[in-house]
Amino acid sequence: MNHPPVKWRKSSYSSGEGGECVEVAALAPEVGLRDSKDPDGPHLHVTRPGFAELLARLKS
């Protein structure tokens, strides 16, 4: 089975200077997170509600 390529996007809070950069991807039905400096490294997959809660906690 062929899957479409995953489209990762850099967080809007990441700078272009190569510092701490997080990338996210919409993975049905989850959200993927990875370190942009290590794209072949481990990825974290969270549920959409879990991702929303993570963002809410980070913003508070």
PDBQT receptor file of N, H, CA, C and O in Angstrom, charges set to zero:
ATOM      1  N   MET A   1       0.842  -1.175   0.000  1.00  0.00    +0.000 N 
ATOM      2  CA  MET A   1       0.000   0.000   0.000  1.00  0.00    +0.000 C 
ATOM      3  C   MET A   1       0.894   1.247   0.000  1.00  0.00    +0.000 C 
ATOM      4  O   MET A   1       1.782   1.376   0.843  1.00  0.00    +0.000 OA
ATOM      5  N   ASN A   2       0.661   2.146  -0.929  1.00  0.00    +0.000 N 
ATOM      6  H   ASN A   2      -0.060   2.041  -1.613  1.00  0.00    +0.000 HD
ATOM      7  CA  ASN A   2       1.417   3.396  -1.003  1.00  0.00    +0.000 C 
ATOM      8  C   ASN A   2       0.718   4.473  -0.195  1.00  0.00    +0.000 C 
ATOM      9  O   ASN A   2      -0.486   4.690  -0.332  1.00  0.00    +0.000 OA
ATOM     10  N   HIS A   3       1.485   5.142   0.646  1.00  0.00    +0.000 N 
ATOM     11  H   HIS A   3       2.463   4.966   0.758  1.00  0.00    +0.000 HD
ATOM     12  CA  HIS A   3       0.956   6.253   1.431  1.00  0.00    +0.000 C 
ATOM     13  C   HIS A   3       1.501   7.548   0.853  1.00  0.00    +0.000 C 
ATOM     14  O   HIS A   3       2.650   7.594   0.412  1.00  0.00    +0.000 OA
ATOM     15  N   PRO A   4       0.695   8.598   0.848  1.00  0.00    +0.000 N 
ATOM     16  CA  PRO A   4       1.224   9.885   0.377  1.00  0.00    +0.000 C 
ATOM     17  C   PRO A   4       2.339  10.348   1.300  1.00  0.00    +0.000 C 
ATOM     18  O   PRO A   4       2.326  10.027   2.489  1.00  0.00    +0.000 OA
ATOM     19  N   PRO A   5       3.303  11.096   0.776  1.00  0.00    +0.000 N 
ATOM     20  CA  PRO A   5       4.388  11.583   1.632  1.00  0.00    +0.000 C 
ATOM     21  C   PRO A   5       3.849  12.488   2.746  1.00  0.00    +0.000 C 
ATOM     22  O   PRO A   5       2.894  13.241   2.552  1.00  0.00    +0.000 OA
ATOM     23  N   VAL A   6       4.470  12.394   3.883  1.00  0.00    +0.000 N 
ATOM     24  H   VAL A   6       5.245  11.782   4.041  1.00  0.00    +0.000 HD
ATOM     25  CA  VAL A   6       4.074  13.213   5.027  1.00  0.00    +0.000 C 
ATOM     26  C   VAL A   6       4.603  14.629   4.810  1.00  0.00    +0.000 C 
ATOM     27  O   VAL A   6       5.769  14.820   4.463  1.00  0.00    +0.000 OA
ATOM     28  N   LYS A   7       3.735  15.614   5.018  1.00  0.00    +0.000 N 
ATOM     29  H   LYS A   7       2.788  15.459   5.300  1.00  0.00    +0.000 HD
ATOM     30  CA  LYS A   7       4.134  17.014   4.868  1.00  0.00    +0.000 C 
ATOM     31  C   LYS A   7       4.396  17.597   6.250  1.00  0.00    +0.000 C 
ATOM     32  O   LYS A   7       3.464  17.876   7.005  1.00  0.00    +0.000 OA
ATOM     33  N   TRP A   8       5.652  17.775   6.568  1.00  0.00    +0.000 N 
ATOM     34  H   TRP A   8       6.409  17.549   5.955  1.00  0.00    +0.000 HD
ATOM     35  CA  TRP A   8       6.049  18.367   7.845  1.00  0.00    +0.000 C 
ATOM     36  C   TRP A   8       6.128  19.867   7.671  1.00  0.00    +0.000 C 
ATOM     37  O   TRP A   8       6.527  20.354   6.613  1.00  0.00    +0.000 OA
ATOM     38  N   ARG A   9       5.747  20.610   8.711  1.00  0.00    +0.000 N 
ATOM     39  H   ARG A   9       5.423  20.214   9.571  1.00  0.00    +0.000 HD
ATOM     40  CA  ARG A   9       5.889  22.070   8.675  1.00  0.00    +0.000 C 
ATOM     41  C   ARG A   9       6.505  22.529   9.986  1.00  0.00    +0.000 C 
ATOM     42  O   ARG A   9       6.245  21.982  11.058  1.00  0.00    +0.000 OA
ATOM     43  N   LYS A  10       7.321  23.542   9.856  1.00  0.00    +0.000 N 
ATOM     44  H   LYS A  10       7.532  23.987   8.985  1.00  0.00    +0.000 HD
ATOM     45  CA  LYS A  10       8.029  24.069  11.017  1.00  0.00    +0.000 C 
ATOM     46  C   LYS A  10       7.099  24.931  11.850  1.00  0.00    +0.000 C 
ATOM     47  O   LYS A  10       6.256  25.654  11.320  1.00  0.00    +0.000 OA
ATOM     48  N   SER A  11       7.261  24.845  13.132  1.00  0.00    +0.000 N 
ATOM     49  H   SER A  11       7.945  24.257  13.563  1.00  0.00    +0.000 HD
ATOM     50  CA  SER A  11       6.478  25.660  14.052  1.00  0.00    +0.000 C 
ATOM     51  C   SER A  11       6.688  27.137  13.753  1.00  0.00    +0.000 C 
ATOM     52  O   SER A  11       7.791  27.560  13.406  1.00  0.00    +0.000 OA
ATOM     53  N   SER A  12       5.629  27.911  13.889  1.00  0.00    +0.000 N 
ATOM     54  H   SER A  12       4.733  27.568  14.171  1.00  0.00    +0.000 HD
ATOM     55  CA  SER A  12       5.741  29.353  13.663  1.00  0.00    +0.000 C 
ATOM     56  C   SER A  12       6.603  30.014  14.731  1.00  0.00    +0.000 C 
ATOM     57  O   SER A  12       7.047  31.148  14.551  1.00  0.00    +0.000 OA
ATOM     58  N   TYR A  13       6.844  29.324  15.834  1.00  0.00    +0.000 N 
ATOM     59  H   TYR A  13       6.484  28.403  15.981  1.00  0.00    +0.000 HD
ATOM     60  CA  TYR A  13       7.689  29.864  16.899  1.00  0.00    +0.000 C 
ATOM     61  C   TYR A  13       9.161  29.543  16.686  1.00  0.00    +0.000 C 
ATOM     62  O   TYR A  13      10.004  30.046  17.429  1.00  0.00    +0.000 OA
ATOM     63  N   SER A  14       9.497  28.727  15.700  1.00  0.00    +0.000 N 
ATOM     64  H   SER A  14       8.812  28.318  15.096  1.00  0.00    +0.000 HD
ATOM     65  CA  SER A  14      10.882  28.370  15.427  1.00  0.00    +0.000 C 
ATOM     66  C   SER A  14      11.526  29.475  14.611  1.00  0.00    +0.000 C 
ATOM     67  O   SER A  14      10.916  30.034  13.700  1.00  0.00    +0.000 OA
ATOM     68  N   SER A  15      12.751  29.773  14.949  1.00  0.00    +0.000 N 
ATOM     69  H   SER A  15      13.246  29.318  15.689  1.00  0.00    +0.000 HD
ATOM     70  CA  SER A  15      13.474  30.799  14.193  1.00  0.00    +0.000 C 
ATOM     71  C   SER A  15      14.159  30.149  13.001  1.00  0.00    +0.000 C 
ATOM     72  O   SER A  15      14.277  28.925  12.944  1.00  0.00    +0.000 OA
ATOM     73  N   GLY A  16      14.598  30.934  12.077  1.00  0.00    +0.000 N 
ATOM     74  H   GLY A  16      14.503  31.928  12.123  1.00  0.00    +0.000 HD
ATOM     75  CA  GLY A  16      15.335  30.438  10.919  1.00  0.00    +0.000 C 
ATOM     76  C   GLY A  16      16.820  30.307  11.187  1.00  0.00    +0.000 C 
ATOM     77  O   GLY A  16      17.596  30.073  10.261  1.00  0.00    +0.000 OA
ATOM     78  N   GLU A  17      17.229  30.453  12.435  1.00  0.00    +0.000 N 
ATOM     79  H   GLU A  17      16.598  30.643  13.188  1.00  0.00    +0.000 HD
ATOM     80  CA  GLU A  17      18.644  30.453  12.784  1.00  0.00    +0.000 C 
ATOM     81  C   GLU A  17      19.160  29.095  13.240  1.00  0.00    +0.000 C 
ATOM     82  O   GLU A  17      20.296  28.990  13.701  1.00  0.00    +0.000 OA
ATOM     83  N   GLY A  18      18.337  28.053  13.116  1.00  0.00    +0.000 N 
ATOM     84  H   GLY A  18      17.414  28.138  12.741  1.00  0.00    +0.000 HD
ATOM     85  CA  GLY A  18      18.796  26.717  13.452  1.00  0.00    +0.000 C 
ATOM     86  C   GLY A  18      18.776  26.378  14.928  1.00  0.00    +0.000 C 
ATOM     87  O   GLY A  18      19.451  25.438  15.347  1.00  0.00    +0.000 OA
ATOM     88  N   GLY A  19      18.024  27.113  15.724  1.00  0.00    +0.000 N 
ATOM     89  H   GLY A  19      17.475  27.876  15.383  1.00  0.00    +0.000 HD
ATOM     90  CA  GLY A  19      17.923  26.812  17.148  1.00  0.00    +0.000 C 
ATOM     91  C   GLY A  19      16.993  25.646  17.388  1.00  0.00    +0.000 C 
ATOM     92  O   GLY A  19      16.941  24.711  16.588  1.00  0.00    +0.000 OA
ATOM     93  N   GLU A  20      16.257  25.695  18.489  1.00  0.00    +0.000 N 
ATOM     94  H   GLU A  20      16.300  26.455  19.138  1.00  0.00    +0.000 HD
ATOM     95  CA  GLU A  20      15.303  24.626  18.783  1.00  0.00    +0.000 C 
ATOM     96  C   GLU A  20      14.125  24.737  17.834  1.00  0.00    +0.000 C 
ATOM     97  O   GLU A  20      13.348  25.689  17.911  1.00  0.00    +0.000 OA
ATOM     98  N   CYS A  21      13.993  23.781  16.950  1.00  0.00    +0.000 N 
ATOM     99  H   CYS A  21      14.624  23.008  16.887  1.00  0.00    +0.000 HD
ATOM    100  CA  CYS A  21      12.927  23.808  15.951  1.00  0.00    +0.000 C 
ATOM    101  C   CYS A  21      12.076  22.552  16.060  1.00  0.00    +0.000 C 
ATOM    102  O   CYS A  21      12.591  21.435  16.119  1.00  0.00    +0.000 OA
ATOM    103  N   VAL A  22      10.794  22.752  16.086  1.00  0.00    +0.000 N 
ATOM    104  H   VAL A  22      10.376  23.659  16.039  1.00  0.00    +0.000 HD
ATOM    105  CA  VAL A  22       9.847  21.649  16.134  1.00  0.00    +0.000 C 
ATOM    106  C   VAL A  22       9.057  21.668  14.837  1.00  0.00    +0.000 C 
ATOM    107  O   VAL A  22       8.642  22.727  14.365  1.00  0.00    +0.000 OA
ATOM    108  N   GLU A  23       8.851  20.484  14.263  1.00  0.00    +0.000 N 
ATOM    109  H   GLU A  23       9.188  19.624  14.647  1.00  0.00    +0.000 HD
ATOM    110  CA  GLU A  23       8.016  20.362  13.076  1.00  0.00    +0.000 C 
ATOM    111  C   GLU A  23       6.808  19.505  13.430  1.00  0.00    +0.000 C 
ATOM    112  O   GLU A  23       6.894  18.594  14.254  1.00  0.00    +0.000 OA
ATOM    113  N   VAL A  24       5.687  19.811  12.794  1.00  0.00    +0.000 N 
ATOM    114  H   VAL A  24       5.617  20.551  12.125  1.00  0.00    +0.000 HD
ATOM    115  CA  VAL A  24       4.456  19.057  13.015  1.00  0.00    +0.000 C 
ATOM    116  C   VAL A  24       3.935  18.553  11.677  1.00  0.00    +0.000 C 
ATOM    117  O   VAL A  24       4.213  19.133  10.627  1.00  0.00    +0.000 OA
ATOM    118  N   ALA A  25       3.173  17.463  11.733  1.00  0.00    +0.000 N 
ATOM    119  H   ALA A  25       2.947  16.992  12.586  1.00  0.00    +0.000 HD
ATOM    120  CA  ALA A  25       2.555  16.907  10.533  1.00  0.00    +0.000 C 
ATOM    121  C   ALA A  25       1.198  16.343  10.903  1.00  0.00    +0.000 C 
ATOM    122  O   ALA A  25       1.017  15.776  11.980  1.00  0.00    +0.000 OA
ATOM    123  N   ALA A  26       0.250  16.506   9.998  1.00  0.00    +0.000 N 
ATOM    124  H   ALA A  26       0.397  16.967   9.123  1.00  0.00    +0.000 HD
ATOM    125  CA  ALA A  26      -1.076  15.914  10.188  1.00  0.00    +0.000 C 
ATOM    126  C   ALA A  26      -0.996  14.460   9.738  1.00  0.00    +0.000 C 
ATOM    127  O   ALA A  26      -0.814  14.169   8.556  1.00  0.00    +0.000 OA
ATOM    128  N   LEU A  27      -1.134  13.562  10.693  1.00  0.00    +0.000 N 
ATOM    129  H   LEU A  27      -1.282  13.798  11.653  1.00  0.00    +0.000 HD
ATOM    130  CA  LEU A  27      -1.112  12.124  10.423  1.00  0.00    +0.000 C 
ATOM    131  C   LEU A  27      -2.458  11.577  10.858  1.00  0.00    +0.000 C 
ATOM    132  O   LEU A  27      -2.759  11.529  12.050  1.00  0.00    +0.000 OA
ATOM    133  N   ALA A  28      -3.258  11.170   9.905  1.00  0.00    +0.000 N 
ATOM    134  H   ALA A  28      -3.013  11.208   8.936  1.00  0.00    +0.000 HD
ATOM    135  CA  ALA A  28      -4.598  10.695  10.256  1.00  0.00    +0.000 C 
ATOM    136  C   ALA A  28      -4.497   9.435  11.113  1.00  0.00    +0.000 C 
ATOM    137  O   ALA A  28      -3.862   8.472  10.683  1.00  0.00    +0.000 OA
ATOM    138  N   PRO A  29      -5.073   9.397  12.266  1.00  0.00    +0.000 N 
ATOM    139  CA  PRO A  29      -5.858  10.436  12.942  1.00  0.00    +0.000 C 
ATOM    140  C   PRO A  29      -5.036  11.201  13.975  1.00  0.00    +0.000 C 
ATOM    141  O   PRO A  29      -5.608  11.844  14.855  1.00  0.00    +0.000 OA
ATOM    142  N   GLU A  30      -3.706  11.147  13.887  1.00  0.00    +0.000 N 
ATOM    143  H   GLU A  30      -3.242  10.625  13.172  1.00  0.00    +0.000 HD
ATOM    144  CA  GLU A  30      -2.842  11.734  14.902  1.00  0.00    +0.000 C 
ATOM    145  C   GLU A  30      -2.125  12.972  14.385  1.00  0.00    +0.000 C 
ATOM    146  O   GLU A  30      -2.286  13.384  13.237  1.00  0.00    +0.000 OA
ATOM    147  N   VAL A  31      -1.324  13.551  15.282  1.00  0.00    +0.000 N 
ATOM    148  H   VAL A  31      -1.193  13.216  16.215  1.00  0.00    +0.000 HD
ATOM    149  CA  VAL A  31      -0.430  14.645  14.938  1.00  0.00    +0.000 C 
ATOM    150  C   VAL A  31       0.988  14.155  15.229  1.00  0.00    +0.000 C 
ATOM    151  O   VAL A  31       1.255  13.594  16.292  1.00  0.00    +0.000 OA
ATOM    152  N   GLY A  32       1.888  14.371  14.279  1.00  0.00    +0.000 N 
ATOM    153  H   GLY A  32       1.672  14.827  13.415  1.00  0.00    +0.000 HD
ATOM    154  CA  GLY A  32       3.278  13.974  14.466  1.00  0.00    +0.000 C 
ATOM    155  C   GLY A  32       4.122  15.177  14.854  1.00  0.00    +0.000 C 
ATOM    156  O   GLY A  32       3.898  16.288  14.374  1.00  0.00    +0.000 OA
ATOM    157  N   LEU A  33       5.096  14.945  15.728  1.00  0.00    +0.000 N 
ATOM    158  H   LEU A  33       5.279  14.042  16.118  1.00  0.00    +0.000 HD
ATOM    159  CA  LEU A  33       6.043  15.973  16.155  1.00  0.00    +0.000 C 
ATOM    160  C   LEU A  33       7.450  15.417  15.981  1.00  0.00    +0.000 C 
ATOM    161  O   LEU A  33       7.697  14.241  16.247  1.00  0.00    +0.000 OA
ATOM    162  N   ARG A  34       8.372  16.269  15.532  1.00  0.00    +0.000 N 
ATOM    163  H   ARG A  34       8.172  17.225  15.317  1.00  0.00    +0.000 HD
ATOM    164  CA  ARG A  34       9.766  15.835  15.402  1.00  0.00    +0.000 C 
ATOM    165  C   ARG A  34      10.697  17.032  15.537  1.00  0.00    +0.000 C 
ATOM    166  O   ARG A  34      10.275  18.184  15.443  1.00  0.00    +0.000 OA
ATOM    167  N   ASP A  35      11.945  16.738  15.753  1.00  0.00    +0.000 N 
ATOM    168  H   ASP A  35      12.288  15.802  15.829  1.00  0.00    +0.000 HD
ATOM    169  CA  ASP A  35      13.003  17.741  15.818  1.00  0.00    +0.000 C 
ATOM    170  C   ASP A  35      13.469  18.000  14.391  1.00  0.00    +0.000 C 
ATOM    171  O   ASP A  35      13.903  17.069  13.712  1.00  0.00    +0.000 OA
ATOM    172  N   SER A  36      13.389  19.235  13.924  1.00  0.00    +0.000 N 
ATOM    173  H   SER A  36      13.037  19.991  14.476  1.00  0.00    +0.000 HD
ATOM    174  CA  SER A  36      13.756  19.527  12.539  1.00  0.00    +0.000 C 
ATOM    175  C   SER A  36      15.238  19.304  12.276  1.00  0.00    +0.000 C 
ATOM    176  O   SER A  36      15.636  19.113  11.127  1.00  0.00    +0.000 OA
ATOM    177  N   LYS A  37      16.057  19.324  13.315  1.00  0.00    +0.000 N 
ATOM    178  H   LYS A  37      15.733  19.479  14.249  1.00  0.00    +0.000 HD
ATOM    179  CA  LYS A  37      17.488  19.083  13.139  1.00  0.00    +0.000 C 
ATOM    180  C   LYS A  37      17.798  17.603  12.977  1.00  0.00    +0.000 C 
ATOM    181  O   LYS A  37      18.902  17.243  12.568  1.00  0.00    +0.000 OA
ATOM    182  N   ASP A  38      16.827  16.732  13.297  1.00  0.00    +0.000 N 
ATOM    183  H   ASP A  38      15.931  17.024  13.630  1.00  0.00    +0.000 HD
ATOM    184  CA  ASP A  38      17.021  15.285  13.209  1.00  0.00    +0.000 C 
ATOM    185  C   ASP A  38      15.776  14.647  12.579  1.00  0.00    +0.000 C 
ATOM    186  O   ASP A  38      15.068  13.890  13.243  1.00  0.00    +0.000 OA
ATOM    187  N   PRO A  39      15.506  14.949  11.301  1.00  0.00    +0.000 N 
ATOM    188  CA  PRO A  39      14.265  14.477  10.680  1.00  0.00    +0.000 C 
ATOM    189  C   PRO A  39      14.147  12.960  10.595  1.00  0.00    +0.000 C 
ATOM    190  O   PRO A  39      13.036  12.438  10.503  1.00  0.00    +0.000 OA
ATOM    191  N   ASP A  40      15.255  12.249  10.623  1.00  0.00    +0.000 N 
ATOM    192  H   ASP A  40      16.158  12.673  10.698  1.00  0.00    +0.000 HD
ATOM    193  CA  ASP A  40      15.203  10.786  10.579  1.00  0.00    +0.000 C 
ATOM    194  C   ASP A  40      15.207  10.172  11.970  1.00  0.00    +0.000 C 
ATOM    195  O   ASP A  40      15.174   8.950  12.117  1.00  0.00    +0.000 OA
ATOM    196  N   GLY A  41      15.247  11.016  12.984  1.00  0.00    +0.000 N 
ATOM    197  H   GLY A  41      15.273  12.009  12.865  1.00  0.00    +0.000 HD
ATOM    198  CA  GLY A  41      15.234  10.544  14.371  1.00  0.00    +0.000 C 
ATOM    199  C   GLY A  41      13.834  10.175  14.809  1.00  0.00    +0.000 C 
ATOM    200  O   GLY A  41      12.926  10.056  13.986  1.00  0.00    +0.000 OA
ATOM    201  N   PRO A  42      13.663   9.996  16.098  1.00  0.00    +0.000 N 
ATOM    202  CA  PRO A  42      12.346   9.588  16.607  1.00  0.00    +0.000 C 
ATOM    203  C   PRO A  42      11.282  10.666  16.406  1.00  0.00    +0.000 C 
ATOM    204  O   PRO A  42      11.566  11.864  16.423  1.00  0.00    +0.000 OA
ATOM    205  N   HIS A  43      10.066  10.204  16.219  1.00  0.00    +0.000 N 
ATOM    206  H   HIS A  43       9.835   9.231  16.205  1.00  0.00    +0.000 HD
ATOM    207  CA  HIS A  43       8.901  11.086  16.075  1.00  0.00    +0.000 C 
ATOM    208  C   HIS A  43       7.939  10.767  17.195  1.00  0.00    +0.000 C 
ATOM    209  O   HIS A  43       7.811   9.617  17.613  1.00  0.00    +0.000 OA
ATOM    210  N   LEU A  44       7.273  11.783  17.671  1.00  0.00    +0.000 N 
ATOM    211  H   LEU A  44       7.377  12.718  17.331  1.00  0.00    +0.000 HD
ATOM    212  CA  LEU A  44       6.243  11.615  18.681  1.00  0.00    +0.000 C 
ATOM    213  C   LEU A  44       4.892  11.731  17.994  1.00  0.00    +0.000 C 
ATOM    214  O   LEU A  44       4.644  12.691  17.264  1.00  0.00    +0.000 OA
ATOM    215  N   HIS A  45       4.029  10.767  18.222  1.00  0.00    +0.000 N 
ATOM    216  H   HIS A  45       4.231   9.987  18.814  1.00  0.00    +0.000 HD
ATOM    217  CA  HIS A  45       2.671  10.796  17.667  1.00  0.00    +0.000 C 
ATOM    218  C   HIS A  45       1.703  10.966  18.820  1.00  0.00    +0.000 C 
ATOM    219  O   HIS A  45       1.742  10.206  19.787  1.00  0.00    +0.000 OA
ATOM    220  N   VAL A  46       0.834  11.963  18.722  1.00  0.00    +0.000 N 
ATOM    221  H   VAL A  46       0.802  12.581  17.937  1.00  0.00    +0.000 HD
ATOM    222  CA  VAL A  46      -0.171  12.218  19.759  1.00  0.00    +0.000 C 
ATOM    223  C   VAL A  46      -1.543  12.339  19.105  1.00  0.00    +0.000 C 
ATOM    224  O   VAL A  46      -1.655  12.655  17.921  1.00  0.00    +0.000 OA
ATOM    225  N   THR A  47      -2.566  12.086  19.883  1.00  0.00    +0.000 N 
ATOM    226  H   THR A  47      -2.475  11.829  20.845  1.00  0.00    +0.000 HD
ATOM    227  CA  THR A  47      -3.923  12.263  19.376  1.00  0.00    +0.000 C 
ATOM    228  C   THR A  47      -4.180  13.754  19.168  1.00  0.00    +0.000 C 
ATOM    229  O   THR A  47      -3.489  14.592  19.746  1.00  0.00    +0.000 OA
ATOM    230  N   ARG A  48      -5.153  14.077  18.358  1.00  0.00    +0.000 N 
ATOM    231  H   ARG A  48      -5.715  13.396  17.888  1.00  0.00    +0.000 HD
ATOM    232  CA  ARG A  48      -5.487  15.493  18.145  1.00  0.00    +0.000 C 
ATOM    233  C   ARG A  48      -5.942  16.166  19.444  1.00  0.00    +0.000 C 
ATOM    234  O   ARG A  48      -5.520  17.289  19.721  1.00  0.00    +0.000 OA
ATOM    235  N   PRO A  49      -6.792  15.514  20.249  1.00  0.00    +0.000 N 
ATOM    236  CA  PRO A  49      -7.140  16.141  21.536  1.00  0.00    +0.000 C 
ATOM    237  C   PRO A  49      -5.919  16.284  22.445  1.00  0.00    +0.000 C 
ATOM    238  O   PRO A  49      -5.792  17.278  23.160  1.00  0.00    +0.000 OA
ATOM    239  N   GLY A  50      -5.038  15.317  22.421  1.00  0.00    +0.000 N 
ATOM    240  H   GLY A  50      -5.141  14.509  21.841  1.00  0.00    +0.000 HD
ATOM    241  CA  GLY A  50      -3.820  15.402  23.226  1.00  0.00    +0.000 C 
ATOM    242  C   GLY A  50      -2.928  16.541  22.773  1.00  0.00    +0.000 C 
ATOM    243  O   GLY A  50      -2.322  17.223  23.599  1.00  0.00    +0.000 OA
ATOM    244  N   PHE A  51      -2.842  16.754  21.451  1.00  0.00    +0.000 N 
ATOM    245  H   PHE A  51      -3.335  16.200  20.781  1.00  0.00    +0.000 HD
ATOM    246  CA  PHE A  51      -2.044  17.846  20.913  1.00  0.00    +0.000 C 
ATOM    247  C   PHE A  51      -2.648  19.187  21.301  1.00  0.00    +0.000 C 
ATOM    248  O   PHE A  51      -1.924  20.115  21.662  1.00  0.00    +0.000 OA
ATOM    249  N   ALA A  52      -3.969  19.294  21.228  1.00  0.00    +0.000 N 
ATOM    250  H   ALA A  52      -4.557  18.541  20.934  1.00  0.00    +0.000 HD
ATOM    251  CA  ALA A  52      -4.646  20.537  21.622  1.00  0.00    +0.000 C 
ATOM    252  C   ALA A  52      -4.385  20.824  23.095  1.00  0.00    +0.000 C 
ATOM    253  O   ALA A  52      -4.147  21.974  23.466  1.00  0.00    +0.000 OA
ATOM    254  N   GLU A  53      -4.426  19.789  23.944  1.00  0.00    +0.000 N 
ATOM    255  H   GLU A  53      -4.619  18.856  23.643  1.00  0.00    +0.000 HD
ATOM    256  CA  GLU A  53      -4.151  19.997  25.362  1.00  0.00    +0.000 C 
ATOM    257  C   GLU A  53      -2.695  20.403  25.587  1.00  0.00    +0.000 C 
ATOM    258  O   GLU A  53      -2.415  21.273  26.411  1.00  0.00    +0.000 OA
ATOM    259  N   LEU A  54      -1.772  19.782  24.864  1.00  0.00    +0.000 N 
ATOM    260  H   LEU A  54      -1.999  19.074  24.195  1.00  0.00    +0.000 HD
ATOM    261  CA  LEU A  54      -0.358  20.149  24.969  1.00  0.00    +0.000 C 
ATOM    262  C   LEU A  54      -0.170  21.622  24.622  1.00  0.00    +0.000 C 
ATOM    263  O   LEU A  54       0.513  22.344  25.349  1.00  0.00    +0.000 OA
ATOM    264  N   LEU A  55      -0.766  22.075  23.523  1.00  0.00    +0.000 N 
ATOM    265  H   LEU A  55      -1.320  21.488  22.933  1.00  0.00    +0.000 HD
ATOM    266  CA  LEU A  55      -0.637  23.476  23.136  1.00  0.00    +0.000 C 
ATOM    267  C   LEU A  55      -1.237  24.402  24.181  1.00  0.00    +0.000 C 
ATOM    268  O   LEU A  55      -0.655  25.439  24.502  1.00  0.00    +0.000 OA
ATOM    269  N   ALA A  56      -2.393  24.036  24.712  1.00  0.00    +0.000 N 
ATOM    270  H   ALA A  56      -2.865  23.193  24.452  1.00  0.00    +0.000 HD
ATOM    271  CA  ALA A  56      -3.034  24.873  25.732  1.00  0.00    +0.000 C 
ATOM    272  C   ALA A  56      -2.141  24.989  26.968  1.00  0.00    +0.000 C 
ATOM    273  O   ALA A  56      -2.024  26.065  27.555  1.00  0.00    +0.000 OA
ATOM    274  N   ARG A  57      -1.519  23.893  27.357  1.00  0.00    +0.000 N 
ATOM    275  H   ARG A  57      -1.613  23.018  26.881  1.00  0.00    +0.000 HD
ATOM    276  CA  ARG A  57      -0.650  23.928  28.550  1.00  0.00    +0.000 C 
ATOM    277  C   ARG A  57       0.623  24.725  28.291  1.00  0.00    +0.000 C 
ATOM    278  O   ARG A  57       1.122  25.408  29.185  1.00  0.00    +0.000 OA
ATOM    279  N   LEU A  58       1.144  24.640  27.081  1.00  0.00    +0.000 N 
ATOM    280  H   LEU A  58       0.738  24.086  26.354  1.00  0.00    +0.000 HD
ATOM    281  CA  LEU A  58       2.351  25.401  26.741  1.00  0.00    +0.000 C 
ATOM    282  C   LEU A  58       2.073  26.900  26.696  1.00  0.00    +0.000 C 
ATOM    283  O   LEU A  58       2.944  27.707  27.022  1.00  0.00    +0.000 OA
ATOM    284  N   LYS A  59       0.865  27.270  26.293  1.00  0.00    +0.000 N 
ATOM    285  H   LYS A  59       0.157  26.615  26.028  1.00  0.00    +0.000 HD
ATOM    286  CA  LYS A  59       0.509  28.680  26.185  1.00  0.00    +0.000 C 
ATOM    287  C   LYS A  59       0.150  29.306  27.527  1.00  0.00    +0.000 C 
ATOM    288  O   LYS A  59       0.153  30.530  27.662  1.00  0.00    +0.000 OA
ATOM    289  N   SER A  60      -0.161  28.469  28.525  1.00  0.00    +0.000 N 
ATOM    290  H   SER A  60      -0.163  27.475  28.415  1.00  0.00    +0.000 HD
ATOM    291  CA  SER A  60      -0.581  29.038  29.814  1.00  0.00    +0.000 C 
ATOM    292  C   SER A  60       0.583  29.376  30.707  1.00  0.00    +0.000 C 
ATOM    293  O   SER A  60       0.385  29.862  31.821  1.00  0.00    +0.000 OA
TER     294      SER A  60
